[in-house]
Amino acid sequence: TLQYMSGFGNEHASEDPRCPGALPEGQNSPQVCPYGLYAEQLSGSAFTCPRATNRRSWLYRILPSVCHKPFQPLQEGHLSHRWDEVEPDPNQLRWKPFEIPKAPQNKLDFVSGLHTLCGAGEPRGRHGIAVHIFVCNSSMLNRCLYNSDGDFLIVPQQGKLLITTEFGKMLVEPNEICVVQQGMRFSVEVFGETRGYILEVYGAHFELPDLGPIGANGLANPRDFLVPVAWYEDRQVPGGYTVVNKYQGKLFAAQQDSSPFNVVAWHGNYTPYKYHLGNFMVINSVAFDHADPSIFTVLTAKSTRPGVAIADFVIFPPRWGVANNTFRPPYYHRNCMSEFMGLIKGHYEAKEEGFQPGGASLHSMMTPHGPDADCFEKASKAKLEPERVAEGTMAFMFESSLSMAVTEWGLKTSNRLDKNYYKCWEPLKSHFNPKCK
């Protein structure tokens, strides 16, 4: 049974119970650390950031992370930040569930199963995002990954992930998410065919959105975010442990002689964390009209413009619909933001047939979208009484102020693009009658 500490962005302190007193008292870097450990700081922000936004943790480890051979290019996977490799496509795009290769014919672990679907910006400029799909059937053995480019927000859709980090272990199952922030080394163990989505953000960290007139409580509550407790292994792997680094959009690999998960104790506010989507406190309309989807924001990565996000993570959880005289499904929309949607389970209310768990859709900037014809007809004639919406369903959206481009893998190689998506709106017909108000 794994243990966690509670709280978003808190100052935490943890030591493996096998080594009590491993944390130095009263200072970060004593001349000699307890148990002969090395002190190492992991900085997630510039040293001079304001205190409220300064993120760092101190790790006390058996060997420092610098003990590895030189990095060499690793030609593996379908990661990309080449947003001009195919021509732009402004159409509404939808993908069928992404296929998981069968083992043992085609063994893929978390790293080799990463596929970039779309994105914008550039990691060297520290501003941008990428959306990846991961499909895997094998655990990472004697290798770990860390991302120099940005943060990974991981959304498992099928299969659970046992994620070992330098800070400890997290078990992340469908209907949960986790965030592994820039620079943190982690390894993923799976238990069969596994699939999910990743939102990568360059140059910003995820925050809880401001609540404004909602008040002090609601949406994702800070206490529901869980941080792993310290756990270490003192394991030698002579010349056989691989550290994979995602750097400037490419992968590199270095060899070392021991496990990187040798952190006996740590303290700080820069950590990995997980969150169960069932803990989200939904805010909704109880009078009339359909509120904007921003009320469902779990996490946001802010830009320098107030109120404009590089990326928002938004969910559409089970809830009550009670609005009077209202078309209750999502409204027809053209948006100055890019909207990428995925489905973890169930049936999304606006497109119950074609949008499937493990699939995705992308509605680009100012491209119109909205409920399909069946949904419109049903919702326009429905008796308006209190009803449960999205029962047994969890859909989500990665929304961004950046105009995202789709990769060649997304448009062609994956062979999962639904070329008939546009047809779901073709049956919409005019109900206009100038003689009837």
Secondary structure as UniProt FT lines:
FT   STRAND          4..6
FT   TURN            8..9
FT   STRAND          12..15
FT   TURN            17..18
FT   TURN            20..21
FT   HELIX           34..36
FT   STRAND          38..43
FT   TURN            47..48
FT   HELIX           51..53
FT   STRAND          56..61
FT   TURN            65..66
FT   STRAND          72..73
FT   TURN            83..84
FT   STRAND          93..95
FT   TURN            103..106
FT   TURN            110..113
FT   STRAND          114..122
FT   HELIX           123..125
FT   STRAND          127..136
FT   STRAND          143..147
FT   STRAND          150..158
FT   STRAND          161..165
FT   TURN            166..167
FT   STRAND          168..172
FT   TURN            174..175
FT   STRAND          176..180
FT   TURN            182..183
FT   STRAND          186..189
FT   STRAND          194..202
FT   HELIX           212..214
FT   HELIX           222..224
FT   STRAND          226..228
FT   STRAND          236..247
FT   TURN            248..249
FT   STRAND          250..258
FT   STRAND          263..268
FT   STRAND          273..276
FT   HELIX           277..279
FT   HELIX           293..296
FT   STRAND          297..302
FT   TURN            306..307
FT   STRAND          309..316
FT   STRAND          319..321
FT   STRAND          338..345
FT   TURN            349..350
FT   TURN            352..354
FT   TURN            357..358
FT   STRAND          360..363
FT   TURN            365..366
FT   HELIX           373..381
FT   STRAND          387..389
FT   TURN            391..392
FT   STRAND          394..400
FT   STRAND          405..406
FT   HELIX           409..413
FT   TURN            419..420
FT   HELIX           421..425
FT   TURN            426..427
FT   TURN            434..435
//
